[in-house]
Amino acid sequence: MINCTVGSMLDSVAEKFSDREAVKYNDRPYCRTWSEFRDECDRAAKGLLAIGIKKGDHVAIWATNVPEWLITLFAAAKIGAVLVTVNTNYKKVELEYLLQQSDTKVLVMIGGFKGNDYIQTINGLCPTLKTSKPGHLSEPDFPFLKTVIYVGEEIVPGTLPFNDLYRLGESIDDIEYHKIEESLDPQDVINMQYTSGTTGFPKGVMLTHYNILNNGKGIGDCMKFTENDKLCITVPLFHCFGLVLGVMACLTHATSIVPVEYFRPTLVMKAIDEEKCTAVHGVPTMFIAMLEHQDFPKYNFSTLRTGIMAGSPCPEKVMRRVMDEMGMHEITITYGETEASPACTMTKTDDPLEARISTVGKLMPYVEGKIIDPETGKTQPLNVPGEFCARGYNIMKGYYKMPEETAKAIDSDGWLHSGDIVAVDGNGYYRITGRIKDMIIRGGENIYPKEIEEFLYTNPAIQDVQVIGVPSEEYGEEIMACVILKKGAHLTEDEVRDFVGANLARHKIPKYVKFMDSFPITASGKIKKYKLREMAAKEVAALGEEEVHKKNKIIKKFSSRRHCIYGKNFIIVQ
């Protein structure tokens, strides 16, 4: 086991592999060796000290996978600050809650992402920012927030340019800086990632240096990473997928990091080709997007051998295509949750093909697992599904300022209860069969219905609402909102979607909206969500069959034409 801090690990790798490539972007002039990257992080860390950040202070980052994201991660780690990761899709309501609940002191941010104007959002939350001196923000609603650091070329009033951190850090004495770094403990919290819960309120998962370093080490071991490997990170760094399965797995093996700012099929394929990547991570929809892209044949994937497909159920067909067409014959699958740093199980590169395709692997080293009857708590026999529970070094310290929620998640014996229905066979391979929780997994994003329900309840036209997941070939699951309107009220499906989209992240917008007069209930008055899911699944399947029938009629009608171009949602007749 690794018993050091993330900062110390970076120092060790930089000393041993000083001239080897650490971070290389394919779409911008950013390339650093391990020693160069360490030095850059040290300068930024001193800058954070210069603006008053101390051990235990919370530094939030709201950005895509830009170089400054990685620099902020390690800079904060080197001085004992806690990095609070912010989903790039967050909008005003979600950001407000996170900044308040996390007691964030510094917010590092870019200008925006995919039409989401971050500058406008922060100015809306902090009206005095524009007239404040950088580092002297004073907003009653955010008593801890003092500094907004801006990553970008333009001047944003009230913010501190990120590059100014390097200049400000020059005032910090090296001896004092190293004393701070040496005083840190591997069991200190380094990272907080927010995950929604059944209460509807996101919870800050507290992870330590020890948690994420050792989980990253185990993950890299399963993929047989070395200093000769190059990992293309296509998934967001604000997820454990990017931060731990990606960055920490690379750090602990001196593997080169090739980040992509955000997923675009052509950019990822170009990076793999030109940088000669040996591994790539992604959720199934990302791999499908590359495989189905018209330019796929133009790129060379001959250097690829491994990577991780995770985040949502991995279709066997996609796994086989990735192996056959992208050369990733050693591809792996990981299972876990943020509260477990995140990996609990994982397949290995030399596991039998069938195991790597149909299971989520065996328990990670030093992680205990058990399958229990959700009702009785008794351990289930082999091959009998039950709730998966995990215990070990990887389990979070708890939810920030939520002791009751922590106690619900981790029992008195230290077992983390996943809420997932899993079975284990005689060879120790785990198979996921379902979920106890209502969580919806859409394209790798964990979505909790209660959060969307609570927000929809604020619409004056809505009397009651239930949000459920329905099957989707493309994303694994899609969101359906089952809505009961107040008497005399009127809403359209688009109006419901627009209401959610204007206030919550894009991936939380329901694809389907069903207006109902009542919900199926139990004798005690509880809503039978499983009945709603059964109904919805049938209706969505029927919609799919209807679309296929319509398409076939069109095909038959124009079958005599010489040139027909067929797409998933279109037919062009020439």
VOGU-3710 file (C-alpha; in Angstrom, 3 decimals, decimal comma):
1> minctvgsml> 0,000/0,000/0,000  1,125/3,559/-0,725  1,430/5,558/2,485  2,173/9,072/1,284  0,350/12,157/0,041  -0,536/12,941/-3,552  2,017/15,762/-3,521  4,770/13,460/-2,252  3,876/10,921/-4,926  4,262/13,597/-7,601
11> dsvaekfsdr> 7,663/14,570/-6,157  8,800/10,943/-6,173  7,741/10,359/-9,796  9,302/13,662/-10,870  12,634/12,633/-9,321  12,653/9,141/-10,808  11,214/9,973/-14,245  12,141/13,661/-14,495  12,567/13,858/-18,289  9,708/11,573/-19,296
21> eavkyndrpy> 6,485/13,077/-20,622  3,894/13,676/-17,895  1,109/15,657/-19,567  0,608/16,273/-23,277  -2,380/17,947/-24,933  -2,909/17,259/-28,596  -5,055/20,336/-29,283  -2,882/23,049/-27,685  0,814/23,786/-27,058  0,993/22,207/-23,619
31> crtwsefrde> 3,558/19,492/-22,981  5,364/18,947/-19,672  7,836/16,431/-18,357  7,272/15,120/-14,841  9,835/17,539/-13,383  8,419/20,493/-15,338  4,886/19,636/-14,269  5,929/19,252/-10,618  7,641/22,654/-10,691  4,563/24,286/-12,247
41> cdraakglla> 2,316/22,780/-9,550  4,721/23,990/-6,827  4,521/27,537/-8,173  0,709/27,416/-8,224  0,657/25,923/-4,705  2,742/28,835/-3,417  0,303/31,172/-5,157  -2,606/29,620/-3,245  -0,664/30,120/-0,010  -0,047/33,746/-0,980
51> igikkgdhva> -3,785/34,441/-1,276  -4,436/32,942/2,127  -5,305/29,296/1,443  -4,352/26,985/4,308  -4,514/23,284/5,102  -8,141/22,155/5,171  -9,476/25,096/3,144  -11,788/24,221/0,264  -10,824/25,124/-3,305  -13,541/24,468/-5,899
61> iwatnvpewl> -12,831/24,049/-9,606  -15,472/24,548/-12,286  -13,830/23,771/-15,587  -13,395/21,314/-18,405  -10,234/19,177/-18,628  -7,920/22,151/-19,190  -4,284/22,081/-17,961  -5,188/24,388/-15,076  -7,544/21,699/-13,743  -4,648/19,312/-13,238
71> itlfaaakig> -2,399/22,055/-11,873  -5,038/23,111/-9,335  -5,507/19,495/-8,229  -1,843/19,004/-7,367  -1,293/22,555/-6,098  -4,109/22,139/-3,590  -2,851/18,672/-2,601  0,646/19,998/-1,896  -0,593/22,463/0,731  -3,317/20,299/2,221
81> avlvtvntny> -6,253/22,141/0,684  -9,325/20,163/-0,344  -10,256/20,204/-4,013  -14,028/20,456/-4,504  -14,938/19,301/-8,001  -17,837/20,972/-9,808  -19,810/19,329/-12,602  -19,338/21,348/-15,797  -23,082/21,082/-16,501  -24,067/22,760/-13,230
91> kkveleyllq> -26,262/25,807/-13,423  -27,141/28,532/-10,952  -29,222/26,555/-8,439  -26,735/23,682/-8,267  -23,650/25,895/-8,026  -25,247/27,989/-5,302  -25,927/24,911/-3,192  -22,432/23,492/-3,695  -20,601/26,714/-2,839  -22,684/27,175/0,298
101> qsdtkvlvmi> -22,682/23,585/1,543  -18,971/23,016/0,862  -17,767/26,236/2,545  -15,672/26,921/-0,547  -13,055/29,662/-0,054  -11,715/29,845/-3,625  -13,482/29,121/-6,905  -11,324/28,413/-9,970  -13,378/28,629/-13,158  -13,370/28,968/-16,929
111> ggfkgndyiq> -15,710/31,255/-18,883  -18,316/28,632/-19,707  -19,097/25,397/-21,467  -21,595/24,434/-24,176  -23,766/27,515/-23,878  -23,559/27,584/-20,076  -22,139/31,051/-19,212  -20,167/30,574/-15,989  -19,279/34,261/-15,676  -22,917/35,304/-15,886
121> tinglcptlk> -23,826/32,626/-13,332  -21,235/33,655/-10,743  -22,086/37,343/-11,217  -25,732/36,466/-10,638  -24,872/34,691/-7,400  -22,304/37,280/-6,309  -23,506/40,720/-7,504  -20,617/42,541/-5,778  -17,944/40,509/-7,585  -17,634/42,993/-10,451
131> tskpghlsep> -16,742/45,813/-8,066  -14,679/43,775/-5,602  -10,907/43,732/-5,417  -9,645/40,236/-6,292  -9,462/38,207/-3,107  -11,776/40,504/-1,168  -15,209/39,212/-2,147  -17,801/39,693/0,575  -21,200/38,131/-0,071  -23,555/37,359/2,843
141> dfpflktviy> -24,860/34,250/1,058  -21,311/32,903/0,650  -19,435/33,850/3,820  -16,444/31,616/3,053  -15,967/32,555/-0,615  -13,278/35,232/-0,907  -11,563/34,668/-4,254  -12,642/33,783/-7,775  -9,734/32,747/-10,010  -10,350/32,966/-13,736
151> vgeeivpgtl> -8,817/30,647/-16,318  -8,831/32,493/-19,626  -7,304/35,286/-21,671  -9,859/38,018/-21,051  -10,042/40,243/-17,977  -13,062/39,431/-15,801  -13,779/42,147/-13,203  -13,287/41,053/-9,620  -11,453/37,847/-10,500  -7,791/36,919/-10,180
161> pfndlyrlge> -6,181/35,682/-13,425  -4,892/32,138/-12,920  -1,428/33,036/-14,206  -1,120/35,631/-11,435  -0,838/32,748/-8,955  2,672/32,075/-10,238  3,747/35,687/-9,656  2,143/35,865/-6,207  3,781/32,597/-5,220  7,233/34,121/-5,551
171> siddieyhki> 6,694/35,775/-2,172  6,456/32,414/-0,391  9,652/31,102/1,215  10,688/27,654/-0,073  11,592/26,401/3,409  8,182/27,323/4,820  6,472/25,816/1,786  8,206/22,463/2,210  7,443/22,454/5,949  3,747/22,688/5,105
181> eesldpqdvi> 4,005/19,872/2,578  5,874/17,648/5,046  3,245/18,242/7,751  0,468/16,617/5,723  -0,949/13,206/6,528  -2,008/10,604/3,911  -5,272/10,222/5,835  -6,138/13,907/5,329  -9,076/14,677/3,052  -7,859/15,871/-0,345
191> nmqytsgttg> -10,964/15,762/-2,499  -14,721/16,347/-2,212  -16,998/15,172/-4,998  -20,680/15,910/-4,877  -23,147/13,145/-5,533  -26,899/13,426/-5,249  -28,839/11,232/-2,855  -32,341/10,048/-2,189  -32,970/13,194/-0,163  -32,586/15,265/-3,275
201> fpkgvmlthy> -29,661/17,186/-1,801  -26,157/16,507/-3,168  -23,659/15,177/-0,659  -19,960/16,016/-0,520  -18,017/12,738/-0,552  -14,781/13,215/1,405  -11,838/11,258/-0,049  -8,308/11,128/1,335  -4,847/10,978/-0,235  -4,712/7,346/0,892
211> nilnngkgig> -8,113/6,585/-0,669  -7,458/7,808/-4,167  -3,740/7,040/-4,454  -4,147/3,381/-3,556  -7,280/2,984/-5,631  -5,435/4,499/-8,570  -2,496/2,148/-7,932  -4,785/-0,899/-7,958  -6,499/0,265/-11,142  -3,211/0,852/-12,947
221> dcmkftendk> -1,964/-2,552/-11,816  -5,021/-4,239/-13,333  -4,213/-2,566/-16,670  -0,465/-3,313/-16,328  0,459/0,355/-16,623  4,123/1,378/-16,804  6,073/4,550/-17,579  5,918/3,471/-21,240  2,119/3,760/-21,421  0,066/6,765/-22,514
231> lcitvplfhc> -3,532/7,176/-21,356  -5,978/9,331/-23,301  -8,421/10,726/-20,725  -11,708/11,539/-22,457  -13,953/11,546/-19,386  -14,436/14,599/-17,125  -11,846/15,107/-14,409  -14,576/16,179/-11,980  -15,696/12,513/-11,886  -13,786/9,766/-10,100
241> fglvlgvmac> -13,542/8,169/-13,542  -11,244/10,931/-14,722  -9,575/11,852/-11,433  -8,845/8,406/-9,970  -9,230/5,845/-12,761  -7,363/8,285/-14,963  -4,971/10,722/-13,257  -4,164/8,695/-10,105  -3,698/5,487/-12,085  -1,194/7,376/-14,265
251> lthatsivpv> 0,562/9,127/-11,383  1,225/5,915/-9,459  2,757/4,270/-12,544  4,451/7,318/-14,136  2,153/6,802/-17,111  1,850/9,762/-19,483  -1,465/11,659/-19,385  -3,041/12,763/-22,681  -6,152/14,707/-21,666  -8,960/15,822/-23,939
261> eyfrptlvmk> -10,687/19,021/-22,814  -14,087/17,470/-23,406  -15,224/14,520/-25,454  -15,329/14,985/-29,220  -14,912/11,804/-31,293  -12,533/13,268/-33,872  -10,338/14,968/-31,275  -10,055/11,772/-29,238  -9,260/9,643/-32,274  -6,706/12,226/-33,452
271> aideekctav> -5,055/12,260/-30,027  -4,867/8,450/-29,884  -3,366/8,336/-33,366  -0,852/11,183/-33,147  0,239/10,671/-29,536  0,465/6,881/-29,928  -1,723/6,250/-26,886  -1,748/2,757/-25,452  -4,938/3,199/-23,441  -8,171/5,164/-23,498
281> hgvptmfiam> -11,015/5,485/-20,988  -14,661/6,115/-21,739  -18,296/5,282/-21,142  -20,000/3,036/-23,726  -21,597/5,969/-25,582  -18,141/7,484/-26,175  -16,807/4,299/-27,732  -19,972/3,966/-29,839  -19,569/7,559/-31,064  -16,048/6,800/-32,266
291> lehqdfpkyn> -16,875/3,438/-33,818  -19,843/4,916/-35,714  -18,068/8,095/-36,806  -17,568/8,479/-40,540  -13,890/9,316/-40,021  -13,139/6,274/-37,883  -11,283/4,440/-40,704  -8,922/7,398/-41,149  -7,219/6,946/-37,778  -4,593/4,480/-36,622
301> fstlrtgima> -5,352/2,659/-33,356  -2,529/0,143/-33,593  -0,836/1,361/-30,391  -3,948/0,820/-28,246  -4,016/-2,211/-25,988  -6,094/-1,396/-22,878  -8,365/1,087/-21,118  -11,559/1,102/-19,112  -15,162/1,016/-20,271  -17,386/1,899/-17,337
311> gspcpekvmr> -19,895/4,435/-16,031  -22,981/2,568/-17,277  -23,770/-1,003/-18,364  -21,319/-2,105/-21,060  -23,041/-3,893/-23,965  -21,244/-7,066/-25,011  -21,498/-6,074/-28,687  -19,717/-2,779/-28,047  -17,003/-4,483/-25,998  -16,284/-6,917/-28,827
321> rvmdemgmhe> -16,182/-4,142/-31,432  -13,765/-2,118/-29,312  -11,515/-5,153/-29,051  -11,724/-6,052/-32,734  -11,820/-2,637/-34,405  -9,770/-0,501/-31,992  -7,273/-3,182/-31,013  -8,081/-2,919/-27,307  -7,746/-6,627/-26,629  -6,871/-5,923/-22,989
331> ititygetea> -9,826/-3,634/-22,245  -11,149/-3,764/-18,680  -14,326/-2,978/-16,748  -14,481/-1,383/-13,294  -17,353/-1,246/-10,818  -17,776/0,971/-7,794  -19,072/4,316/-6,607  -17,679/7,690/-5,587  -18,023/6,736/-1,905  -15,541/3,903/-2,569
341> spactmtktd> -12,900/6,089/-4,298  -14,451/4,580/-6,611  -13,327/1,082/-7,665  -14,430/-1,995/-5,718  -14,089/-4,612/-8,454  -12,255/-4,738/-11,748  -11,369/-7,132/-14,512  -7,732/-7,644/-15,444  -6,135/-7,604/-18,863  -5,449/-11,348/-18,689
351> dplearistv> -8,862/-12,398/-17,390  -10,775/-14,780/-19,694  -12,577/-12,924/-22,468  -16,007/-14,017/-21,254  -15,277/-12,664/-17,757  -14,131/-9,313/-19,128  -17,255/-8,996/-21,235  -19,969/-10,310/-18,930  -18,739/-9,391/-15,423  -17,249/-6,427/-13,561
361> gklmpyvegk> -14,320/-8,493/-12,339  -13,092/-9,550/-8,936  -12,573/-7,531/-5,760  -9,743/-5,012/-5,837  -6,752/-5,851/-3,597  -7,331/-4,989/0,074  -11,067/-4,489/-0,516  -13,628/-6,760/1,159  -17,001/-7,450/-0,414  -20,163/-9,265/0,538
371> iidpetgktq> -23,609/-9,813/-0,938  -26,482/-9,522/1,531  -30,231/-9,925/1,537  -31,466/-6,292/1,597  -34,295/-7,252/3,953  -32,505/-9,495/6,462  -28,882/-8,429/6,108  -27,795/-12,081/5,868  -25,034/-13,054/3,454  -26,342/-14,556/0,224
381> plnvpgefca> -25,094/-17,839/-1,250  -23,031/-17,882/-4,451  -24,896/-16,800/-7,590  -27,820/-15,440/-5,546  -28,330/-11,695/-6,107  -28,350/-9,295/-3,190  -27,042/-5,888/-2,152  -23,312/-5,387/-2,673  -21,407/-4,051/0,343  -17,732/-3,088/0,477
391> rgynimkgyy> -15,200/-2,427/3,221  -11,573/-1,397/3,119  -9,033/1,381/2,634  -11,073/2,859/-0,223  -14,193/3,796/1,730  -14,802/7,538/2,118  -14,354/9,396/5,378  -17,991/10,399/5,111  -20,288/13,046/3,677  -19,276/16,620/4,507
401> kmpeetakai> -21,402/17,986/7,381  -23,904/15,142/6,973  -23,315/12,644/9,800  -26,794/11,131/9,557  -26,435/10,476/5,825  -22,972/9,020/6,443  -24,408/6,620/9,018  -27,036/5,491/6,500  -24,359/4,727/3,909  -21,746/3,079/6,162
411> dsdgwlhsgd> -22,926/0,735/8,911  -21,397/0,327/12,376  -19,071/-2,424/11,092  -17,645/-0,190/8,367  -19,532/-1,709/5,428  -20,535/0,686/2,657  -23,966/-0,261/1,337  -24,084/0,311/-2,409  -27,781/-0,120/-3,101  -26,803/-2,191/-6,161
421> ivavdgngyy> -28,075/-5,732/-6,717  -25,095/-7,956/-7,501  -24,275/-11,671/-7,628  -20,873/-13,352/-7,271  -19,922/-16,695/-8,767  -17,648/-19,455/-7,488  -14,625/-17,914/-9,232  -15,091/-14,577/-7,495  -16,453/-12,668/-10,488  -19,211/-10,145/-9,790
431> ritgrikdmi> -22,234/-9,473/-12,008  -24,517/-6,458/-11,590  -28,178/-7,366/-11,980  -30,016/-4,230/-10,867  -30,299/-1,416/-8,348  -32,164/-0,973/-5,108  -31,849/2,757/-5,363  -33,814/4,781/-7,843  -30,630/6,150/-9,377  -30,684/6,582/-13,138
441> irggeniypk> -27,422/6,096/-15,047  -27,555/8,004/-18,318  -24,405/7,809/-20,424  -22,209/7,540/-17,355  -23,939/10,339/-15,419  -25,514/9,331/-12,108  -28,900/11,026/-11,867  -31,045/10,897/-8,753  -34,778/11,329/-9,390  -35,482/13,013/-6,071
451> eieeflytnp> -33,402/16,045/-7,021  -35,385/16,589/-10,246  -38,680/15,833/-8,473  -37,991/18,391/-5,752  -37,285/21,036/-8,355  -40,349/20,206/-10,481  -42,465/20,546/-7,367  -41,606/24,277/-7,443  -43,568/24,667/-10,694  -46,949/26,132/-9,696
461> aiqdvqvigv> -48,791/24,012/-12,284  -47,494/20,678/-10,957  -49,354/18,816/-8,226  -47,231/15,696/-8,075  -44,331/14,220/-10,007  -42,334/11,014/-10,135  -39,089/10,743/-12,080  -37,981/7,331/-13,319  -35,452/5,756/-15,652  -36,475/4,007/-18,848
471> pseeygeeim> -34,320/1,772/-21,072  -32,268/3,398/-23,836  -30,065/1,652/-26,392  -27,884/4,743/-26,774  -27,454/5,932/-23,182  -28,397/2,906/-21,103  -31,251/4,863/-19,516  -33,250/7,994/-20,228  -35,299/10,142/-17,867  -39,081/10,139/-17,797
481> acvilkkgah> -41,061/12,610/-15,698  -44,533/11,359/-14,744  -46,540/14,491/-13,947  -49,913/15,148/-12,315  -51,099/18,701/-12,984  -53,122/20,816/-10,621  -56,784/21,174/-11,498  -57,209/23,735/-14,251  -53,455/23,997/-14,897  -51,853/23,508/-18,287
491> ltedevrdfv> -48,331/22,472/-19,247  -46,831/20,983/-22,373  -44,047/18,408/-22,513  -41,656/21,019/-23,899  -42,539/23,464/-21,123  -41,627/20,836/-18,517  -38,297/20,189/-20,265  -37,566/23,909/-20,600  -38,347/24,453/-16,923  -35,790/21,823/-15,916
501> ganlarhkip> -33,232/22,868/-18,514  -33,255/26,500/-17,438  -32,256/25,612/-13,900  -30,587/22,200/-13,787  -27,805/20,532/-15,726  -28,490/19,397/-19,271  -28,246/15,679/-18,485  -31,090/16,019/-15,955  -33,656/17,130/-18,542  -36,366/14,445/-19,018
511> kyvkfmdsfp> -36,480/13,012/-22,517  -40,009/11,778/-21,878  -42,839/13,575/-20,086  -46,035/11,684/-19,297  -49,087/13,460/-17,888  -51,172/11,269/-15,583  -54,274/11,543/-13,421  -52,881/9,370/-10,612  -49,975/7,106/-9,602  -50,179/3,435/-8,581
521> itasgkikky> -49,934/3,241/-4,783  -49,640/0,616/-2,070  -52,166/0,105/0,675  -50,114/2,355/2,892  -50,136/5,113/0,304  -46,592/4,674/-0,994  -46,075/5,165/-4,713  -45,162/2,007/-6,615  -42,253/3,317/-8,660  -41,537/-0,119/-10,052
531> klremaakev> -45,012/-0,129/-11,592  -44,319/3,223/-13,219  -41,039/1,866/-14,584  -42,752/-1,220/-15,987  -45,424/0,918/-17,672  -42,883/3,380/-19,016  -40,590/0,658/-20,399  -43,484/-0,836/-22,364  -44,557/2,543/-23,728  -41,035/3,505/-24,767
541> aalgeeevhk> -40,563/0,104/-26,436  -43,856/0,594/-28,280  -42,698/4,025/-29,432  -39,518/2,462/-30,773  -41,462/-0,220/-32,665  -43,751/2,449/-34,096  -40,756/4,419/-35,385  -39,292/1,298/-36,985  -42,668/0,549/-38,618  -42,854/4,081/-40,019
551> knkiikkfss> -39,314/3,846/-41,368  -40,013/0,484/-43,016  -43,067/1,939/-44,751  -40,945/4,775/-46,125  -38,247/2,345/-47,225  -40,828/0,202/-49,016  -42,318/3,247/-50,676  -39,002/4,435/-52,074  -37,285/1,078/-52,557  -37,403/1,544/-56,309
561> rrhciygknf> -35,200/4,627/-56,114  -31,552/4,110/-56,933  -29,917/6,047/-54,131  -31,116/5,873/-50,517  -29,058/6,941/-47,520  -30,257/5,409/-44,299  -29,557/6,901/-40,865  -30,801/6,174/-37,387  -33,373/8,928/-37,516  -33,530/9,795/-41,188
571> iivq> -33,776/8,535/-44,770  -32,523/10,598/-47,691  -33,904/9,575/-51,088  -32,051/10,793/-54,181
//
